[in-house]
Amino acid sequence: MPINQLLKDLKIGADEAERLNLAFTLTLQSLDLVDRNDPICQIVAAKVIEIDKAGTHDPRDIAELAAKQLGFAEVRPP
């Protein structure tokens, strides 16, 4: 899972890692991305972490912002 690779480098607690994993999963679902080995998933994971670092911490809000910022105008709500 791409986000776990990125989270290893961060000094975060289990609760924060769980929240970011949920945000990542919701983002992938909203974009209809199933194959977590797809290279786009690495980009999505980095975007989720970036949004969280910028101060948005609700997983659903992160998923919505990530999809928008990645340029996906028409996405299903998670």
Chimera marker file (.cmm) of the C-alpha trace (Angstrom):
<marker_set name="trace">
<marker id="1" x="0.000" y="0.000" z="0.000" r="1" g="1" b="0" radius="0.5"/>
<marker id="2" x="1.649" y="3.245" z="-1.139" r="1" g="1" b="0" radius="0.5"/>
<marker id="3" x="0.591" y="5.381" z="1.828" r="1" g="1" b="0" radius="0.5"/>
<marker id="4" x="2.175" y="3.028" z="4.362" r="1" g="1" b="0" radius="0.5"/>
<marker id="5" x="5.524" y="3.428" z="2.618" r="1" g="1" b="0" radius="0.5"/>
<marker id="6" x="5.266" y="7.198" z="2.991" r="1" g="1" b="0" radius="0.5"/>
<marker id="7" x="4.007" y="7.027" z="6.579" r="1" g="1" b="0" radius="0.5"/>
<marker id="8" x="7.063" y="5.005" z="7.643" r="1" g="1" b="0" radius="0.5"/>
<marker id="9" x="9.195" y="8.117" z="7.096" r="1" g="1" b="0" radius="0.5"/>
<marker id="10" x="6.931" y="10.306" z="9.240" r="1" g="1" b="0" radius="0.5"/>
<marker id="11" x="6.989" y="10.381" z="13.009" r="1" g="1" b="0" radius="0.5"/>
<marker id="12" x="3.273" y="9.900" z="13.655" r="1" g="1" b="0" radius="0.5"/>
<marker id="13" x="1.127" y="7.958" z="16.074" r="1" g="1" b="0" radius="0.5"/>
<marker id="14" x="-1.137" y="5.040" z="15.312" r="1" g="1" b="0" radius="0.5"/>
<marker id="15" x="-4.279" y="7.194" z="15.417" r="1" g="1" b="0" radius="0.5"/>
<marker id="16" x="-2.894" y="9.617" z="12.855" r="1" g="1" b="0" radius="0.5"/>
<marker id="17" x="-1.736" y="6.767" z="10.606" r="1" g="1" b="0" radius="0.5"/>
<marker id="18" x="-5.192" y="5.207" z="10.815" r="1" g="1" b="0" radius="0.5"/>
<marker id="19" x="-6.825" y="8.541" z="9.917" r="1" g="1" b="0" radius="0.5"/>
<marker id="20" x="-4.533" y="9.004" z="6.913" r="1" g="1" b="0" radius="0.5"/>
<marker id="21" x="-5.146" y="5.427" z="5.768" r="1" g="1" b="0" radius="0.5"/>
<marker id="22" x="-8.892" y="6.079" z="5.902" r="1" g="1" b="0" radius="0.5"/>
<marker id="23" x="-8.502" y="9.320" z="3.941" r="1" g="1" b="0" radius="0.5"/>
<marker id="24" x="-6.390" y="7.479" z="1.362" r="1" g="1" b="0" radius="0.5"/>
<marker id="25" x="-8.959" y="4.678" z="1.043" r="1" g="1" b="0" radius="0.5"/>
<marker id="26" x="-11.828" y="7.156" z="0.673" r="1" g="1" b="0" radius="0.5"/>
<marker id="27" x="-9.917" y="9.055" z="-1.989" r="1" g="1" b="0" radius="0.5"/>
<marker id="28" x="-9.203" y="5.887" z="-3.959" r="1" g="1" b="0" radius="0.5"/>
<marker id="29" x="-12.864" y="4.885" z="-3.723" r="1" g="1" b="0" radius="0.5"/>
<marker id="30" x="-14.045" y="8.283" z="-4.928" r="1" g="1" b="0" radius="0.5"/>
<marker id="31" x="-11.702" y="8.004" z="-7.925" r="1" g="1" b="0" radius="0.5"/>
<marker id="32" x="-12.675" y="4.378" z="-8.638" r="1" g="1" b="0" radius="0.5"/>
<marker id="33" x="-9.060" y="3.279" z="-8.193" r="1" g="1" b="0" radius="0.5"/>
<marker id="34" x="-8.903" y="-0.384" z="-7.207" r="1" g="1" b="0" radius="0.5"/>
<marker id="35" x="-5.342" y="-1.494" z="-7.969" r="1" g="1" b="0" radius="0.5"/>
<marker id="36" x="-3.185" y="-0.076" z="-5.201" r="1" g="1" b="0" radius="0.5"/>
<marker id="37" x="-0.098" y="-0.954" z="-7.252" r="1" g="1" b="0" radius="0.5"/>
<marker id="38" x="-1.192" y="1.573" z="-9.874" r="1" g="1" b="0" radius="0.5"/>
<marker id="39" x="1.424" y="4.372" z="-9.930" r="1" g="1" b="0" radius="0.5"/>
<marker id="40" x="-1.305" y="7.007" z="-9.517" r="1" g="1" b="0" radius="0.5"/>
<marker id="41" x="-1.900" y="5.642" z="-6.004" r="1" g="1" b="0" radius="0.5"/>
<marker id="42" x="1.537" y="6.884" z="-4.946" r="1" g="1" b="0" radius="0.5"/>
<marker id="43" x="0.557" y="10.365" z="-6.132" r="1" g="1" b="0" radius="0.5"/>
<marker id="44" x="-2.769" y="10.125" z="-4.298" r="1" g="1" b="0" radius="0.5"/>
<marker id="45" x="-1.001" y="9.042" z="-1.089" r="1" g="1" b="0" radius="0.5"/>
<marker id="46" x="1.396" y="11.979" z="-1.238" r="1" g="1" b="0" radius="0.5"/>
<marker id="47" x="-1.497" y="14.379" z="-1.841" r="1" g="1" b="0" radius="0.5"/>
<marker id="48" x="-3.446" y="12.992" z="1.150" r="1" g="1" b="0" radius="0.5"/>
<marker id="49" x="-0.439" y="13.529" z="3.422" r="1" g="1" b="0" radius="0.5"/>
<marker id="50" x="0.148" y="17.014" z="1.995" r="1" g="1" b="0" radius="0.5"/>
<marker id="51" x="-3.447" y="18.052" z="2.679" r="1" g="1" b="0" radius="0.5"/>
<marker id="52" x="-3.290" y="16.681" z="6.218" r="1" g="1" b="0" radius="0.5"/>
<marker id="53" x="-0.051" y="18.573" z="6.895" r="1" g="1" b="0" radius="0.5"/>
<marker id="54" x="-1.721" y="21.761" z="5.637" r="1" g="1" b="0" radius="0.5"/>
<marker id="55" x="-4.305" y="21.480" z="8.415" r="1" g="1" b="0" radius="0.5"/>
<marker id="56" x="-7.262" y="19.505" z="7.076" r="1" g="1" b="0" radius="0.5"/>
<marker id="57" x="-7.684" y="16.437" z="9.265" r="1" g="1" b="0" radius="0.5"/>
<marker id="58" x="-11.139" y="15.004" z="8.560" r="1" g="1" b="0" radius="0.5"/>
<marker id="59" x="-10.669" y="11.946" z="6.288" r="1" g="1" b="0" radius="0.5"/>
<marker id="60" x="-13.714" y="12.789" z="4.129" r="1" g="1" b="0" radius="0.5"/>
<marker id="61" x="-12.587" y="16.389" z="3.699" r="1" g="1" b="0" radius="0.5"/>
<marker id="62" x="-9.087" y="15.211" z="2.811" r="1" g="1" b="0" radius="0.5"/>
<marker id="63" x="-10.507" y="12.780" z="0.223" r="1" g="1" b="0" radius="0.5"/>
<marker id="64" x="-12.632" y="15.485" z="-1.369" r="1" g="1" b="0" radius="0.5"/>
<marker id="65" x="-9.783" y="18.005" z="-1.491" r="1" g="1" b="0" radius="0.5"/>
<marker id="66" x="-7.321" y="15.418" z="-2.818" r="1" g="1" b="0" radius="0.5"/>
<marker id="67" x="-9.615" y="14.490" z="-5.705" r="1" g="1" b="0" radius="0.5"/>
<marker id="68" x="-10.194" y="18.151" z="-6.559" r="1" g="1" b="0" radius="0.5"/>
<marker id="69" x="-6.534" y="19.129" z="-6.290" r="1" g="1" b="0" radius="0.5"/>
<marker id="70" x="-5.497" y="16.194" z="-8.455" r="1" g="1" b="0" radius="0.5"/>
<marker id="71" x="-7.766" y="17.527" z="-11.178" r="1" g="1" b="0" radius="0.5"/>
<marker id="72" x="-10.619" y="15.068" z="-10.985" r="1" g="1" b="0" radius="0.5"/>
<marker id="73" x="-13.646" y="17.308" z="-11.457" r="1" g="1" b="0" radius="0.5"/>
<marker id="74" x="-16.311" y="14.609" z="-11.494" r="1" g="1" b="0" radius="0.5"/>
<marker id="75" x="-15.838" y="12.258" z="-8.576" r="1" g="1" b="0" radius="0.5"/>
<marker id="76" x="-18.255" y="10.191" z="-6.558" r="1" g="1" b="0" radius="0.5"/>
<marker id="77" x="-18.614" y="11.283" z="-2.940" r="1" g="1" b="0" radius="0.5"/>
<marker id="78" x="-16.800" y="8.819" z="-0.667" r="1" g="1" b="0" radius="0.5"/>
<link id1="1" id2="2" r="1" g="1" b="0" radius="0.2"/>
<link id1="2" id2="3" r="1" g="1" b="0" radius="0.2"/>
<link id1="3" id2="4" r="1" g="1" b="0" radius="0.2"/>
<link id1="4" id2="5" r="1" g="1" b="0" radius="0.2"/>
<link id1="5" id2="6" r="1" g="1" b="0" radius="0.2"/>
<link id1="6" id2="7" r="1" g="1" b="0" radius="0.2"/>
<link id1="7" id2="8" r="1" g="1" b="0" radius="0.2"/>
<link id1="8" id2="9" r="1" g="1" b="0" radius="0.2"/>
<link id1="9" id2="10" r="1" g="1" b="0" radius="0.2"/>
<link id1="10" id2="11" r="1" g="1" b="0" radius="0.2"/>
<link id1="11" id2="12" r="1" g="1" b="0" radius="0.2"/>
<link id1="12" id2="13" r="1" g="1" b="0" radius="0.2"/>
<link id1="13" id2="14" r="1" g="1" b="0" radius="0.2"/>
<link id1="14" id2="15" r="1" g="1" b="0" radius="0.2"/>
<link id1="15" id2="16" r="1" g="1" b="0" radius="0.2"/>
<link id1="16" id2="17" r="1" g="1" b="0" radius="0.2"/>
<link id1="17" id2="18" r="1" g="1" b="0" radius="0.2"/>
<link id1="18" id2="19" r="1" g="1" b="0" radius="0.2"/>
<link id1="19" id2="20" r="1" g="1" b="0" radius="0.2"/>
<link id1="20" id2="21" r="1" g="1" b="0" radius="0.2"/>
<link id1="21" id2="22" r="1" g="1" b="0" radius="0.2"/>
<link id1="22" id2="23" r="1" g="1" b="0" radius="0.2"/>
<link id1="23" id2="24" r="1" g="1" b="0" radius="0.2"/>
<link id1="24" id2="25" r="1" g="1" b="0" radius="0.2"/>
<link id1="25" id2="26" r="1" g="1" b="0" radius="0.2"/>
<link id1="26" id2="27" r="1" g="1" b="0" radius="0.2"/>
<link id1="27" id2="28" r="1" g="1" b="0" radius="0.2"/>
<link id1="28" id2="29" r="1" g="1" b="0" radius="0.2"/>
<link id1="29" id2="30" r="1" g="1" b="0" radius="0.2"/>
<link id1="30" id2="31" r="1" g="1" b="0" radius="0.2"/>
<link id1="31" id2="32" r="1" g="1" b="0" radius="0.2"/>
<link id1="32" id2="33" r="1" g="1" b="0" radius="0.2"/>
<link id1="33" id2="34" r="1" g="1" b="0" radius="0.2"/>
<link id1="34" id2="35" r="1" g="1" b="0" radius="0.2"/>
<link id1="35" id2="36" r="1" g="1" b="0" radius="0.2"/>
<link id1="36" id2="37" r="1" g="1" b="0" radius="0.2"/>
<link id1="37" id2="38" r="1" g="1" b="0" radius="0.2"/>
<link id1="38" id2="39" r="1" g="1" b="0" radius="0.2"/>
<link id1="39" id2="40" r="1" g="1" b="0" radius="0.2"/>
<link id1="40" id2="41" r="1" g="1" b="0" radius="0.2"/>
<link id1="41" id2="42" r="1" g="1" b="0" radius="0.2"/>
<link id1="42" id2="43" r="1" g="1" b="0" radius="0.2"/>
<link id1="43" id2="44" r="1" g="1" b="0" radius="0.2"/>
<link id1="44" id2="45" r="1" g="1" b="0" radius="0.2"/>
<link id1="45" id2="46" r="1" g="1" b="0" radius="0.2"/>
<link id1="46" id2="47" r="1" g="1" b="0" radius="0.2"/>
<link id1="47" id2="48" r="1" g="1" b="0" radius="0.2"/>
<link id1="48" id2="49" r="1" g="1" b="0" radius="0.2"/>
<link id1="49" id2="50" r="1" g="1" b="0" radius="0.2"/>
<link id1="50" id2="51" r="1" g="1" b="0" radius="0.2"/>
<link id1="51" id2="52" r="1" g="1" b="0" radius="0.2"/>
<link id1="52" id2="53" r="1" g="1" b="0" radius="0.2"/>
<link id1="53" id2="54" r="1" g="1" b="0" radius="0.2"/>
<link id1="54" id2="55" r="1" g="1" b="0" radius="0.2"/>
<link id1="55" id2="56" r="1" g="1" b="0" radius="0.2"/>
<link id1="56" id2="57" r="1" g="1" b="0" radius="0.2"/>
<link id1="57" id2="58" r="1" g="1" b="0" radius="0.2"/>
<link id1="58" id2="59" r="1" g="1" b="0" radius="0.2"/>
<link id1="59" id2="60" r="1" g="1" b="0" radius="0.2"/>
<link id1="60" id2="61" r="1" g="1" b="0" radius="0.2"/>
<link id1="61" id2="62" r="1" g="1" b="0" radius="0.2"/>
<link id1="62" id2="63" r="1" g="1" b="0" radius="0.2"/>
<link id1="63" id2="64" r="1" g="1" b="0" radius="0.2"/>
<link id1="64" id2="65" r="1" g="1" b="0" radius="0.2"/>
<link id1="65" id2="66" r="1" g="1" b="0" radius="0.2"/>
<link id1="66" id2="67" r="1" g="1" b="0" radius="0.2"/>
<link id1="67" id2="68" r="1" g="1" b="0" radius="0.2"/>
<link id1="68" id2="69" r="1" g="1" b="0" radius="0.2"/>
<link id1="69" id2="70" r="1" g="1" b="0" radius="0.2"/>
<link id1="70" id2="71" r="1" g="1" b="0" radius="0.2"/>
<link id1="71" id2="72" r="1" g="1" b="0" radius="0.2"/>
<link id1="72" id2="73" r="1" g="1" b="0" radius="0.2"/>
<link id1="73" id2="74" r="1" g="1" b="0" radius="0.2"/>
<link id1="74" id2="75" r="1" g="1" b="0" radius="0.2"/>
<link id1="75" id2="76" r="1" g="1" b="0" radius="0.2"/>
<link id1="76" id2="77" r="1" g="1" b="0" radius="0.2"/>
<link id1="77" id2="78" r="1" g="1" b="0" radius="0.2"/>
</marker_set>
